[in-house]
Amino acid sequence: MMNQISIAVIGSCNIDVVVEAPKRPLAGETILGSRLIIAQGGKGANQAVAAARLGAKVYMVGCVGDDDYGRSVLKNFEANGVNSDYVKTVEGVTTGTAHITLAEGDNSIIVIKGANDLVTPALIDEAWPQIAKCDMVMLQHEIPAETIAYALKKCREAGVKALLNPAPVLEGAKEWAQDTAFVTPNEHEAQALFPGKSTEQILLENEGRLLMTLGSKGVAYAENGVINTVPAFKVEAVDTTGAGDTFNSAFAVAKASGKNMSESITFANAAAALSVQKIGAQGGMPYLDEVEGMLSECRK
């Protein structure tokens, strides 16, 4: 693509424990499920893996527990070329988990934050010499609020570009959003960040820095006083888990590589479209040659 760019991801590392069953058990009831899936997850870890597969040198900053799940997370980072020098193993704490029941055509999820709750400002300081050298820093909302605020403020003061994916929306996010070079809410998150404002107002007042994801309709942003929408690629979706994480990482990689807003969003849309065609958050995350191949096919 170009010279290798570097990205620091500050965020969550989870293991997803997925159970498929014909129905949800009632209180006190035991039923037989049909399948167990244990998969890598957490928005931070997902974004780190996605960016690494797209050719960036990625540094993950986060925490895992001193358990088998934590060791699995670290092994997965190694397999995907993600530097985990700043992923701290915390004794006596479990790695973050999401317990997902798939039944009756819907899902129910219980999240145990575990070690993700121990991603502190002190860890940001420890990793700062590396973070400060990166072309882009990525954050999401699955670690403590004070750490997100601290990291974004530090990035702004040092002139380091940061991208915030404000999901799930947390209290205080309105203030943090001002410290970011880029913020990527969906329509619901944008309303929570900028209450009482129309979509048009939100986009125009945050020109050049806010990308609003609109699902199958694509992504909207404002430039030179005009609102533009970059259409999504039409594909047959198998599993949309992790598509947003793939989009964010692909945008960060493209933007840090010097592409303009429209080119960066198109690149990110292509990566997200590829990701939904396979099962699992990380299972479908594409490699750089796959995204470039899809874009070149579209140009024909």
C-alpha positions as CSV (number, residue, x, y, z in Angstrom):
1,M,0.0,0.0,0.0
2,M,2.7,2.5,1.2
3,N,5.3,2.6,3.9
4,Q,4.1,0.5,6.8
5,I,2.1,2.7,9.2
6,S,1.9,2.1,13.0
7,I,-1.3,2.0,15.1
8,A,-1.8,1.7,18.8
9,V,-5.0,0.2,20.0
10,I,-6.1,0.9,23.6
11,G,-9.0,-1.3,24.6
12,S,-10.6,-4.5,25.6
13,C,-9.6,-8.1,25.1
14,N,-12.4,-10.7,25.5
15,I,-13.2,-14.3,24.9
16,D,-16.7,-14.9,23.5
17,V,-18.3,-18.0,24.9
18,V,-21.3,-18.7,22.5
19,V,-23.9,-21.3,23.2
20,E,-26.5,-22.3,20.6
21,A,-29.8,-23.8,21.9
22,P,-33.3,-24.4,20.6
23,K,-34.7,-22.2,23.3
24,R,-33.7,-20.2,26.5
25,P,-33.9,-22.2,29.7
26,L,-36.4,-21.0,32.3
27,A,-35.2,-20.4,35.9
28,G,-34.2,-23.7,37.4
29,E,-34.5,-25.5,34.0
30,T,-31.7,-27.5,32.3
31,I,-31.8,-28.0,28.6
32,L,-29.5,-29.5,25.9
33,G,-27.8,-27.0,23.7
34,S,-26.7,-27.8,20.1
35,R,-23.3,-26.1,19.8
36,L,-20.5,-24.3,21.8
37,I,-18.3,-21.8,20.1
38,I,-15.3,-20.1,21.9
39,A,-14.0,-17.2,19.9
40,Q,-11.6,-14.2,20.3
41,G,-13.4,-10.9,20.9
42,G,-13.5,-7.5,22.6
43,K,-13.6,-4.4,20.5
44,G,-10.0,-3.5,21.2
45,A,-8.6,-6.9,20.3
46,N,-10.8,-7.1,17.2
47,Q,-9.6,-3.7,16.0
48,A,-6.0,-4.6,16.6
49,V,-6.2,-7.9,14.6
50,A,-8.1,-6.1,11.8
51,A,-5.5,-3.4,11.5
52,A,-2.6,-5.9,11.5
53,R,-4.2,-8.0,8.8
54,L,-4.5,-4.8,6.7
55,G,-0.7,-4.3,6.9
56,A,-0.2,-1.9,9.9
57,K,2.3,-2.5,12.6
58,V,0.0,-2.7,15.6
59,Y,0.7,-2.2,19.3
60,M,-2.1,-3.4,21.7
61,V,-2.5,-1.8,25.1
62,G,-4.8,-3.6,27.5
63,C,-5.1,-6.3,30.2
64,V,-5.9,-10.0,30.4
65,G,-6.1,-12.3,33.4
66,D,-3.6,-15.0,34.4
67,D,-5.9,-17.7,33.1
68,D,-6.2,-20.0,30.0
69,Y,-8.3,-17.4,28.2
70,G,-5.6,-14.7,28.8
71,R,-3.0,-17.0,27.4
72,S,-5.3,-17.7,24.4
73,V,-5.6,-13.9,23.7
74,L,-1.9,-13.4,23.8
75,K,-1.3,-16.4,21.5
76,N,-3.9,-15.0,19.1
77,F,-2.1,-11.6,19.0
78,E,1.1,-13.4,18.2
79,A,-0.5,-15.4,15.4
80,N,-1.9,-12.2,13.8
81,G,1.4,-10.2,14.2
82,V,0.0,-7.8,16.9
83,N,2.7,-6.6,19.4
84,S,1.4,-7.4,22.9
85,D,4.3,-5.9,24.9
86,Y,1.8,-3.6,26.6
87,V,-0.9,-6.2,27.3
88,K,-0.6,-6.6,31.0
89,T,-1.3,-10.0,32.6
90,V,-3.1,-9.3,35.9
91,E,-2.8,-12.0,38.7
92,G,-6.0,-13.2,40.4
93,V,-8.3,-11.7,37.8
94,T,-10.2,-13.4,35.0
95,T,-9.9,-12.3,31.3
96,G,-12.9,-10.4,30.1
97,T,-15.6,-12.7,28.7
98,A,-18.9,-12.3,26.8
99,H,-21.4,-15.1,27.4
100,I,-23.7,-15.3,24.4
101,T,-26.8,-17.4,24.1
102,L,-28.1,-17.8,20.6
103,A,-31.7,-19.1,20.7
104,E,-35.1,-18.5,19.1
105,G,-33.6,-16.3,16.4
106,D,-32.0,-13.8,18.8
107,N,-29.1,-13.4,21.2
108,S,-28.7,-12.7,24.9
109,I,-25.4,-11.5,26.2
110,I,-23.8,-11.3,29.7
111,V,-20.4,-9.5,29.7
112,I,-17.9,-10.0,32.5
113,K,-15.4,-7.1,32.2
114,G,-12.7,-8.9,34.3
115,A,-9.2,-7.6,33.5
116,N,-10.6,-4.9,31.1
117,D,-11.6,-2.9,34.1
118,L,-7.9,-2.7,35.1
119,V,-6.8,-0.8,32.0
120,T,-5.7,2.3,33.9
121,P,-4.1,5.7,33.1
122,A,-0.9,4.2,34.6
123,L,-0.8,1.6,31.8
124,I,-1.2,4.4,29.3
125,D,1.8,6.2,30.8
126,E,3.8,2.9,30.7
127,A,3.0,2.5,27.0
128,W,3.2,6.2,26.1
129,P,6.7,6.2,24.5
130,Q,5.4,3.8,21.9
131,I,1.9,5.3,21.6
132,A,3.4,8.7,21.0
133,K,5.3,7.4,17.9
134,C,2.2,5.9,16.3
135,D,0.5,7.3,13.2
136,M,-2.9,6.7,14.8
137,V,-4.3,5.7,18.2
138,M,-7.6,3.8,18.4
139,L,-10.0,3.7,21.4
140,Q,-13.4,2.3,22.1
141,H,-15.7,2.3,25.1
142,E,-15.1,-1.1,26.8
143,I,-12.4,0.1,29.3
144,P,-12.8,2.5,32.2
145,A,-14.1,6.0,31.3
146,E,-11.2,7.8,33.1
147,T,-8.7,5.9,31.0
148,I,-10.4,6.8,27.8
149,A,-10.5,10.5,28.8
150,Y,-6.9,10.4,29.9
151,A,-5.6,8.8,26.8
152,L,-7.5,11.1,24.4
153,K,-6.4,14.2,26.3
154,K,-2.7,13.0,26.2
155,C,-3.0,12.4,22.5
156,R,-4.5,15.8,21.8
157,E,-1.8,17.6,23.8
158,A,1.0,15.7,22.0
159,G,-0.5,16.1,18.6
160,V,-1.1,12.4,18.1
161,K,-4.1,11.6,16.0
162,A,-6.7,9.5,17.8
163,L,-9.8,7.7,16.5
164,L,-12.7,7.1,18.9
165,N,-15.3,4.5,18.2
166,P,-17.9,5.5,20.8
167,A,-19.5,2.1,21.4
168,P,-21.2,1.4,23.6
169,V,-22.0,5.1,24.5
170,L,-20.7,6.0,28.0
171,E,-21.4,9.1,30.1
172,G,-18.7,11.7,29.5
173,A,-18.3,10.7,25.8
174,K,-19.5,14.2,24.7
175,E,-16.4,15.7,26.3
176,W,-13.9,13.1,25.0
177,A,-15.3,13.3,21.4
178,Q,-13.8,16.9,21.3
179,D,-10.3,15.5,21.8
180,T,-10.3,13.2,18.9
181,A,-9.0,13.6,15.3
182,F,-11.8,11.2,14.2
183,V,-15.0,9.9,15.8
184,T,-17.1,7.1,14.2
185,P,-20.6,6.9,15.8
186,N,-23.6,5.2,14.3
187,E,-26.9,7.3,14.1
188,H,-27.9,6.3,17.6
189,E,-24.5,7.0,19.1
190,A,-24.3,10.3,17.3
191,Q,-27.6,11.4,18.9
192,A,-26.3,10.5,22.3
193,L,-23.0,12.4,21.7
194,F,-24.8,15.5,20.3
195,P,-28.3,15.6,21.9
196,G,-30.9,17.7,20.3
197,K,-29.1,18.1,17.0
198,S,-30.1,16.9,13.6
199,T,-28.0,14.5,11.6
200,E,-27.1,17.4,9.2
201,Q,-26.1,19.7,12.1
202,I,-23.9,17.0,13.7
203,L,-22.1,16.3,10.4
204,L,-21.6,19.9,9.4
205,E,-20.4,21.0,12.9
206,N,-17.9,18.1,12.9
207,E,-16.7,18.5,9.3
208,G,-13.6,16.4,8.4
209,R,-13.6,14.5,11.7
210,L,-16.9,12.7,12.2
211,L,-18.0,9.7,10.2
212,M,-21.6,8.5,10.8
213,T,-22.1,4.9,9.9
214,L,-25.6,4.2,8.4
215,G,-25.6,0.4,8.1
216,S,-26.5,-0.8,4.6
217,K,-26.9,2.9,3.5
218,G,-23.1,3.5,3.9
219,V,-21.2,6.2,5.7
220,A,-21.9,10.0,5.9
221,Y,-19.4,12.8,6.5
222,A,-19.1,16.5,5.7
223,E,-16.5,18.2,3.7
224,N,-16.4,21.9,2.5
225,G,-19.9,22.5,3.8
226,V,-21.4,19.6,1.9
227,I,-22.6,16.3,3.3
228,N,-21.4,13.2,1.4
229,T,-22.5,9.6,1.7
230,V,-20.1,6.8,0.6
231,P,-22.3,3.8,-0.3
232,A,-21.8,0.4,1.3
233,F,-20.9,-2.6,-0.9
234,K,-23.8,-4.9,-1.5
235,V,-22.9,-8.4,-0.3
236,E,-24.6,-11.5,1.1
237,A,-24.0,-11.1,4.9
238,V,-23.4,-14.4,6.8
239,D,-22.4,-12.8,10.2
240,T,-22.1,-9.1,10.9
241,T,-20.2,-9.5,14.2
242,G,-17.1,-7.4,14.1
243,A,-17.9,-5.5,10.9
244,G,-17.8,-2.2,12.8
245,D,-14.4,-3.0,14.3
246,T,-13.1,-4.0,10.8
247,F,-14.5,-0.7,9.4
248,N,-12.8,1.4,12.1
249,S,-9.4,-0.3,11.6
250,A,-9.5,-0.1,7.9
251,F,-10.4,3.6,8.0
252,A,-7.6,4.2,10.4
253,V,-5.1,2.3,8.2
254,A,-6.2,4.1,5.1
255,K,-6.3,7.6,6.6
256,A,-2.9,7.1,8.3
257,S,-1.5,6.0,4.9
258,G,-2.4,9.4,3.4
259,K,-5.7,8.6,1.7
260,N,-8.5,11.3,1.7
261,M,-11.8,10.9,3.5
262,S,-13.7,9.4,0.5
263,E,-10.9,7.0,-0.4
264,S,-10.5,5.9,3.3
265,I,-14.2,5.3,3.8
266,T,-14.4,3.3,0.5
267,F,-11.5,1.2,1.6
268,A,-13.1,0.7,5.0
269,N,-16.5,-0.2,3.5
270,A,-14.8,-2.8,1.3
271,A,-13.1,-4.4,4.3
272,A,-16.3,-4.4,6.3
273,A,-18.2,-6.0,3.4
274,L,-15.6,-8.8,3.2
275,S,-15.8,-9.4,6.9
276,V,-19.5,-10.1,7.0
277,Q,-19.2,-12.9,4.5
278,K,-17.6,-15.3,7.1
279,I,-18.5,-16.5,10.6
280,G,-17.0,-14.8,13.7
281,A,-15.8,-11.3,14.7
282,Q,-12.2,-12.0,13.7
283,G,-12.9,-15.0,11.5
284,G,-13.9,-12.9,8.6
285,M,-11.5,-10.0,9.0
286,P,-9.8,-9.6,5.6
287,Y,-6.2,-9.2,4.6
288,L,-4.9,-6.2,2.6
289,D,-4.6,-8.1,-0.7
290,E,-8.3,-9.2,-0.4
291,V,-9.5,-5.6,0.1
292,E,-7.3,-4.3,-2.7
293,G,-8.6,-7.1,-4.9
294,M,-12.2,-6.2,-4.2
295,L,-11.6,-2.5,-4.9
296,S,-9.8,-3.3,-8.2
297,E,-12.7,-5.6,-9.3
298,C,-15.1,-2.7,-8.5
299,R,-13.1,-0.3,-10.7
300,K,-13.4,-2.6,-13.8
